[in-house]
Amino acid sequence: MKAKLTSEITCPDCGHREMETMPEDSCQYFYECKNCKVLLKPKHGDCCVFCSYGDTQCPPIQLDQSCC
């Protein structure tokens, strides 16, 4: 199975949505909203911002691999 590499991330502060490309072999801990500039961090228990705020989980999680 091949992982999906794009995810639409939604800012919890302003609701802005942006399609982003995810790294294939690592997690992304921080993401700056392109609209309001708030710095997003993963929610407790999530490995990255895509797992917390994206519509698709990060590639390592999609492939049931160890993450981060």
Number of C-alpha atoms within 10 A of each C-alpha: 5 7 14 15 15 18 20 16 22 20 22 13 13 12 12 14 17 15 12 13 13 18 13 12 12 15 19 16 15 13 18 12 20 12 13 12 12 14 13 20 18 17 12 8 8 14 21 24 21 29 21 21 22 20 14 19 23 29 23 18 16 14 14 8 10 9 14 12
